[in-house]
Amino acid sequence: MIRVVPIALPVLLFSLSSFSSAADDTHDVSNDLTHDVTNDVSKKVSNNIERITIEASTTANTKPVGTFGSPVSNLEYDPRVDLQSRNMAEAQADVTIRGGIFENTGFRVGSATLLDPQTGHYFAEIPIAQEMLSNANILTGADNALLGVNSSVGTVSRDWTVIKTAGSASIGAGNNNFNLQRVHSGVSMALADYTDWTIGAEAEYSRSESDGTIENGDHDFQRASGRIQLVGPSSQTDLFFGSQEKFFGWPNMYTPFNVNETEDIKTRLLILNHQQQYAQDSSFEISTYFRRNNDHYVFSRENPDVFQAFHETEVKSIAVSGRHAQTASFALNYSSQFIADSIESTTLENNFTSRHYYKLSVLPEYRMDLQEDQQLTVRLGAAFDDTNRDDSQVSLIGDITWNIINADDSSQTLYFSYAEASQVAGYTAIGGSNKGGLFRSNYDLERETTKNIELGLALDRETWRLDAAIFYRQDDDLTDWTYSLSSSSARSANPVDIDTLGLELLAVKRFEHAEIITSYTFFDKSENYGAADIDASFYALNYPDHRVTLGLIWHPTDIVEVRVDNEWRKQEENILRNGDDDALFTHLTVKISPTQFDGLDIVLAADNLWDESFEEVPGTPGRGEQYTLSATYHW
């Protein structure tokens, strides 16, 4: 269960992203054109030093319980991120990294960050089937500063997989009148006159619905997506289109006024992506996309005329990233993206409805051999961010990594990094009314800046791995949504300066028939809003002081597989939260693959096994128990 791979030293800039999820049985992430750990296509290099790397998962489970899989599925049990959901993760998910807020987190596919200009609540509306994407790489620190766009703390990054001739069909049912249907199929074939080239096509259709795990928590989802792909000896080109429609309800979804709110979201996404390797240890990736997102929000489903809002956003973008190796010791890492967006809204003031974003980052890299089994890598560069509406910002990026390979092929890696990043606020925060209403904007919001310094260590052995990092981050003018007991607004956008101290530990241990994944994170914050009328924070101060995860993958027999994820957290106190500040969640699946029916999997799954009522977003009810029974036939 180990493999020997070449490793580029910059890869091990920890950020708890150095674990690829081998547990995901929907696709093979070991192909030449997908990325290992935090590697972007810009860092696909082979060095003289090789080491043993455990292909370890950050969660035991890879698929959700209450619907079909999406790019945010099971991130709530991933120790590298904190997912705060309304209804469930696949309904509306705020993905935070290292104690940031949802708008500090970017979602990157290929070399392009997918943006929604209205609000970061819709960043994760990505209608792509999981089989088409690699497992999530979590970019923080220097890697995020280099590759992320308008995401000052972290980026969830995924890559396009190589299409295989395979498919599956699934049906499922469960409590709360849950039902699911799904079909996926891919085909790949060699070109007649060019046997080292292949052409492939892949498509899927998924739908699910239920009455919800609590009253007025129903959902009705469907997604259709497809792509065609051309793969050559040193390149991969993908053309993708996906469409997704989601209706879901939840009490107090965004407001603390005890009403049953609903969302109706439709997302369409068109992407063209090309990866190219050239020369020695050099490569680039170029991505362009068009995204349209329609949202219909209803404040009260019983009285929809009280308040409802319609939004349509459009985003066009082109991005390129790469790594050019000038010599065996010197290389240039780079990334650039241009984004043009616009919004039509019934609630904005119509004075801020379009914006252009520009990002260019350059990170030279110098690598030297200290001894036969030791390497030192130094990277030092900068990023430039600008828009046609905001001030520009130049940010410093740098790190130094020391890697040691032992005689038994185990390794130790020590690194130190300093990274700056910046971003601008979304339209809901800066382009709505500043007089009142449910969501009060703030026209004085300025560009947010982040400075992150960290020290990390990775120990890699034949059957276990340990990663550790301690970091200190300063966020200036961070846009937060706050609440005042004397205000009639549900929430108001306000800037805040926050200092965050964090510790992250992640360990993986493999046995003959089992794997254990465990982690511990600690955060401590000090904040300054510069205002006296702020009584609570929905996001910036909604974080766990302590968090522990424990996952287990166990194969007791050849036909039975057990996967269980556990998360315990102690959350920072918040006056808006009803109930306890600590919680224990468990996600359990048992898969049976009978030998009499080749390709058939029967899965019994349970989420929130202890019926935990913890409010992940303060004032918003937590999810209830969900049990499902599903059958999937693979061909």
Protein Blocks (a to p, Z undefined) as FASTA:
>chain_A
ZZcddddfklmggnopabccfklmkbcckbfkbcehjbcfklgccdfbdcddddddfbfb
fcdfkbccdfkgoklmpmkbccddehiaklpccddeehiafklpccdehjbccddfkbmk
lmmmccbdfklpccddddehjlmmmmmghiakbccddddddddddddddddddehhiacd
ddddddddddfklmkbccdddddddddddebjbehiaccddddddddddddfkbccdddd
dddddddddehklbcnhpacddddddddddddddddehehiacddddddddddddddfbl
klmmlpccddddddddddddddddfblmbccdddddddddddddfkbgolacbccddddd
ddddddddfblmbccdddddddddddfkbccddddddddddddddfkopacddddddddd
dddddfklmmmcfkbcjbdcdfkbccddddddddddddddfkbccdddddddddehiacd
dddfkbcbfbdcddddddddddddddddddfkbccddddddddddddehpakbfbdfklm
gccfbdcdddddddfbfkbccddddddddddddfkbgcjfbdcddddddddddfklghia
cddddehklopabdfbghiacddddddddddddZZ
